[in-house]
Amino acid sequence: MDKALTLLSFGPEGWGDEIAWGVVVTVCLAIVTLPFGLFLGFLIALAKKSSEPSLRLAANIYTTLFRGLPELLTLFLVYFGLQIAVQVLLKMAGFDFYFEVNSFIAGVIALSFVFSSYTSEAFLSAFRGIPQGQYEGGYALGLSKGKTLRLVVLPQLIRLALPALGNSWLVLLKDTSLVSVIGLSDVMRQSGIAARVTKEPFMFFGIACLIYLVLAMISSTGLVRIERWSKRGEATR
Amino acid sequence: MISANPATGLKRPPAPPRRWTKTRIFGHVLMALWIVSGAWLLYYLAINIASPFVLKYWPEYLSGFFVTLQIVGLSLLIGAILSLPIAAARASKWWLLSKPAYCYVYFFRGTPLLAQTFLVYYGAGTFQPQLEAIGLWGLFREAWFCVIFAFSLNTSAYQAEILRGAIQNVSRGQWEGAAALGINKKITFFKIILPQALIVALRPYGNEIILMLKGSAIAAIVTVFDLFGETRRAYSRSYDFQAYIWAAVIYLFLVEMLRRLWDRIEIRLTRHLIR
């Protein structure tokens, strides 16, 4: 027990500080991905519910693509593909030096693709829950299309989409662990290093699992609060 | 479709021509981009179909493909069997059963599959003496077995939730109706409740299969040479990016086929519900 505590302490003997940094990296990765994924997902949902068939088809191809590829493969495609693309561009521009893509940025890009294809579904089903009369009311008041969307539809949309978005967020949190494979020092990688050095793999991977569980629990309570906040208008009725 | 008004005999006016709105132009531009990249991909695949890379590595890809199918199939099957007692325990009124089942499901759904796989594969070494004592060490030394073990536990938690949700979704009136007819509980469950529940569970089960297929790429990280493992090996030997492009095409094809097949099955099995 003493040995376990020493190994987990924050001092030079322990791995507590390294793993804590890993938690920060994991959380940062998920939080940075969130706005990109949400915005992209919203745009794709808009395209999917558009009356224009070509736009719908284009959006559907996007989701089919990123929901069909394994997340790990998407990550590798982005990581190595980006590297090769930048290398080729640099060579064309006349520079000749080795370029390495930051694994954090590659992770954000790949996870944004995956996350947005899931959130677009959440937004789309929320759009279906908003009656046509809301749009018509907005237009009748002389609001433009954009303003109707922003001021009338979006506030209701968020309330409807929140449960599904919350699920996607939990999936995103778990998917961040994959970025450790391309070398990002997140929880998974740091505990892997600790496991290898200390020869205590079960303890350290168990701790990594527990950290993910705790992150999921914190997210769930946060999501319940946000949901309650989004429904504050209904409670008074 | 009524082409003419029967009362007046007047023809319906033709639909107004569709104008080139901004949305329409934008949609066409996006579609053009997809078509160009799709055509480029097809061209790329076509010129590389007999390239040295493909000729050298296609047997590896094929064996990786079968390993992936094997891992996914076995895990799903074992998971399905395991999910039955877990779902039953989870729905039990006795907290001594339902609480542990809840924790089990929460653990496996709340942590990444990668972490679970590492926990089993690397963590088994911690229990080497105990595992040797019961003669299971030989199994846990194999990455392939560890992957199946971890994936089965993971999918059993998801499948248990699907099953429980579906069974509880069947309305109580069905139980009561059967009881009123004097049918005993066991027969009610297997002949009345379960068939209805499985239809509800069909779609989530399909999603779980696809999730498992995509998640199985994780096996490659712990040195199992499944489709993704072979891809990584081929790339590290050749530094040829087409390794990943072929893998993407195969995975996409597989997932899309599965999805379509599942849609067919669903239509077939629910045809009595369509009115």
Interface residues (C-beta under 8 A of the other chain):
Chain A: A47 S50 S51 E52 P53 S54 L55 R56 L57 A58 I61 T64 L65 R67 G68 L69 P70 E71 L72 L73 F76 L77 F80 G81 I84 L170 K174 D175 S177 L178 S180 V181 M188 G192 A195 E200 P201 F202 M203 F205 G206 A208 C209 Y212 L213 A216 M217
Chain B: T21 T23 R24 F26 G27 H28 L30 M31 L33 W34 Y106 F107 G110 T111 P112 L113 L114 A115 Q116 F118 L119 Y122 G123 A124 G125 T126 F127 L213 K214 G215 S216 A217 I218 A220 I221 F228 T231 R232 Y235 F241 Y244 I245 A247 A248 Y251 L252 V255 E256 R259
